[in-house]
Amino acid sequence: MAALRECARHVQRGVADQPLDEVDIGLLTLAGAEKGALKPSQAAAALEVAFPSVTRHVRALQDKGLITIAPDTDDGRSYAITLSKAGEQALRTYRDSLVARFTPAFADWQATDLAALATQVTRLAESMSATLSTATTRRTPTSAIWWRET
């Protein structure tokens, strides 16, 4: 556990100077993967954050031009989130900075060691997600639907 804690500290230090937080990066990543079909409720569940938190982050990311939103064709009360070109660049910048920070730590590792690490970390993350998920995804009241044009 101490080794995991130490790794987590290094990751936290690596992202401390980033302009986007963990939920922002998660939203951008999901929006890119869903190709315009990401709904806020899906994002809240996947990121294990409350629905109102997703709404706040979506507004901020939209204001920065990193995502766009459009009415959800399946549910008129909701909207679909799409990653913009600026959002794609923000994700690349974020990932590139992490890679640059951690590449020296792996400089003397063999390719097989890196592959084994990737396999085991993925397994750990999937196991933790499956067993430790405690998301609350409360809905935003209809009166707070800010994204609709009036």
Secondary structure as UniProt FT lines:
FT   HELIX           2..15
FT   TURN            16..17
FT   HELIX           22..34
FT   TURN            35..36
FT   HELIX           40..47
FT   HELIX           51..63
FT   TURN            64..65
FT   STRAND          67..71
FT   TURN            76..77
FT   STRAND          79..83
FT   HELIX           85..102
FT   HELIX           103..106
FT   TURN            107..108
FT   HELIX           111..132
FT   HELIX           142..144
//
